[in-house]
């Protein structure tokens, strides 16, 4: 969905609710168990109250799709984005496209939906190996049949997005973007995606909660960025800005981004996120000073297994 809605220009990306926590134990700062079904219902009620209109889930998020399908109220107006399985390997064949189609129908059944707002190829590498066009062509066929409104991909690196644009036509992309991981905002790829008419959703706004934690309490693999994060916290304290407000404000400043996806484990947490979203932060935080390049810090795929 474009930022130009109902004839008015909305300069803020819309908020999407990530649901991986509904199906898996997830997040570096999450010490609580998965939310109960009743809490999931409260989270969705809170989302509706705050105008959250997007839900992000995936076939690989444990039983998150099934939980959502049971918890979503009748007549809801959420746009739901889900993701395909990861196929892997060095060759994609017609049988993988058949697997994708079956997975989409399974997702629709679990979610109790007739149509998905978005379908993302979960692993960009599946599109970039030989035969990757099988998957995109089948996803586009599902769009033509009315099962999906937009098709796209989830990526981790700007180079993946560049290659996707070279080889495929997509409607939607999900990227990691936060105060530490500024690769997409500094590389110029966001402008290319926007020029191509691609809707851009950002995830990892809080870097799985790391940007909300005291730097001294972060795990050892953050050691190389600990001093930078201490300076960052000092700047925020001096400006009377909370870490949540600053994290959301960084994404709100990216004019190309259409949606920011956040994950929560309680309705209270979602209320706090929405308060941060509506906060007015002064424009004097120089976020570029806190960009980090070390993969072990900004790429959760490289983090040690959670204990």
N, C-alpha and C positions, 0 to 999 in steps of 0.2 A: 504494500500500500504506500503510495506516495505521500510525502509530507503535505502536499496540497490536497486538502480534504474538504468536501462540502463547500467548495468555492473560497475557502479561507486558507491562508498560509499558516501552517503550524511548524515553527522552527525546531520543535523538540521531537526526537524519535519517540514512537509509542513504546510502551513497556510491554514486554512479553514475559510470561511466567514459565521458567524452565521446570521440568518435572522429573529430572533424573533422581532427585531425592525421594520421590514417591515410590521408586522401584528398587533403588540401591542405596547402600551407605556411601555417601559421596561428600567430598569437600574437605579441604585441609583443616578448616576451622570447625567442622561439624563434629561435636562430641556426643550429640544426641542420637538416639535411634531414629529409624525412619518414622515419619509422622504416621499416626494412626489413621484409619479410614475416616473417622469423624473429624480429625484435624485437617485432612485433605479437603473435606467438604467445607470446613470453615475457611480454609485458604481460598477456595474457589469463590465462596460467598464474598470474602474480603476483596478478591480481585474484581468481581463484578461491581462492588460498591465503589471501588477506586477507578473504574473505567479501564481496567486492564483488559485488552481485547484479543490477545494472542497467547496461545499455549504452545510450547515446544516440547516434543517428546521424541521417542525413538523405539524401534523394535528391540534394540539392545539394552534398553533401560530396565532390565528385570521385568517386573509385572506392572510397570508404570502405565502402559496403555490400558490394561485391563482395569486398573484402579481408577484411572480417569473416566473410562467408559461407565463405570458404576457410579462415580461421584458427580458427574456433570448433570446439572439440573435440566429437566425437560425444557425445550424451547430456548436454550442458551444461545448466545450470539458470539461465542468465542471462535476465532479463526485458529484452526489446529494445524500445526506443522509436525510431520513425523519424518523419520529417516529409515532408509533401507537397511537390511543386514549388510555386513561387510563381507565381500566375496573373496578378496585376496587373490594371490597367485599372479602369474605373469601373463595369463591369457584369459580373456572373457569370451564366452561362447553363447550361443542362442539359449542353451539351457539355463544360463545365469539370468537372462532376461525373463525366462519363464518363472524362475525362482523369485525375481523381483516382483512380478505381477502377483504371484500367490501371496507374497509377504504383504503387499499393499492391501489386498482383499482381507487378509487376516487382521491387519491393523485397523481397517475400517470396521470389521466386526467387533473387535475388542473395544474400540472407541465408541461404538454405536453411532457411527456417522455414515452418511450417504456420500459425502464428498470431503476431501482434504483441502485446506487452503494451500498447503505446500507439501511437496515431497522432495526431500533432499537425499542425494546419494551420500551415504554416511562417510565413506572413505573416498576422498578425491582421487587417490591412486587407482581405484577401480575404473575411473574414467580415463586415466592417462596411460594404462597399459594397452597392449594390442587387443582389439576387440571391444574396447570401452564404449564404442558407439552403440553396441547392442543395448546397453543399459539406458543410455539417454534416449535412444529411439523408442524403447518400450515405455519409458516414463512419459515421453511426449504423446505416445499413443493413448496412455491412460488419461492424460489431460484432454485429448481430443474426445474421448469417450465420456468425459464429465466426471470421472472419479477424482480428479485432481485439478486444482485451478492453476497452480504454479509449480514448475519443476526447477530443480537446481542442485546445489552441492554444498557440503560442509567442508571447509578447508582449514588448514593450520598455518600455512605460509603464503606470503604474497606470490612467490614463484608458482605455486599451485594454481592460484587464481589467474595469473597471467596465461598459463598453459591452457587452462579451461576455456578462457575467452578465445584463444587461438583455434581451438578444436571443436567447441560446442557452443550452441546457443542456449542460454539459460535465462530464467525469469527471476531467480532468487538465489542468494548466497548467504551462508552464515560464516562469520569470521571471528577470531579471538581479538579483542581490543580492550586495553586497559592502560592505566597509568604507567605500568612497567613495560608492557608489551605494546609499543607504538609502531611496530613494523608496518602495519597496513596504513596508518595515517601519515607516515613519513615517506612512503615508497611511491606515491602517485597512483597506486592501483585503485584506490577508491574513486578517483576521478574517471578512470577508464571504465570501471564498472557502472558508474552513474551514466556516462556517455552511452554505454551499451544498453541502457534501460533496465539494468538489473536492480532489484530490490535488495537492500543490504541489511542484514540483521547481525548485531554484534553479541557475542557471548563472552564469558570470563570477565565481566565487568569488575568483579571483586577478586578475580584470580582465585576462585574457589575459597574465598574468605581470607586469603593471605593479606590483602590490602586493608582488612579490618582488624587484624591482629597487631599486638605490640611487636615491633621488630625483634625484640629480645626473646620472644616466645616462638618465633618461627623455627622450623626444623633446620638441621645443619646444611642442607643443600641451598639454603638462602644466604649462606655466609657471605658470599661475594657481593651481595646487594644490601647487607644489613646496615652499613653506614649510610648508604644512600637513602634507605627507608627511614632511618632515624632523622636525617636532615629533612626529609619530606614531612614527617610528623611534626617537626619543630615549626616548619612553615605553616602548616595547617593550624597548629595551636596558636601561633601568633596572629592568624587571621580569624580565629574563632570559627573554623570550618571543621565539621566532623569528617572522619575518613570516608564514611558512606556518601556524604554530600559531595566530596571531592571526586570520588570514583565515578559517580554518576555524572557529575558536571563535565568530566573529561570527555565522556562519550557524547553528551549533549552538545559539546562544542564542535563535533564533526558533522558538517552540514550534509554530507553524503549519506549518513546512516539513517535508515528508516525505522529501525527497531532495536531496542536493547533488551536482551533476555537475561533475567535474574532468577536464581533459584533460592527458595526459602524452605524452611522446615516447619513454619508455624504462621498462623494469620498475623500474630504480633510482628514477626519479622517482616512480613510483606507490608504491613502498615508503616514500619520504620523505613523500608525502602522507598515507599511512595512519598513519605515526608521528605526524604533526601531528594527525590526526583523533583519535587515542587519547590525546594529551597532555592533561593537566589544567591549564588556564590559570586564574590567579587572577581573581576576578570584579571586579577593580578597574580594568579598562580601560574608560574612558568613551567607547565607540565613537561616540556621538552627536556628540562634539566634532569628528569628522573627516569628517562627511558633506559631500558636495560636490554642488552643483547645476549647475555649468557643464557643458552638454551635450558640449562638445568634449573634456572630460575623461572623463566616465562613459559616454558612448554611442559604442561602436566604429563605428557607422554614420557618425558625423561625423568620424572620424579621417581625416587625410590618407592617401592610398594608400601602402601599404607599399613602400619602396624596395628 
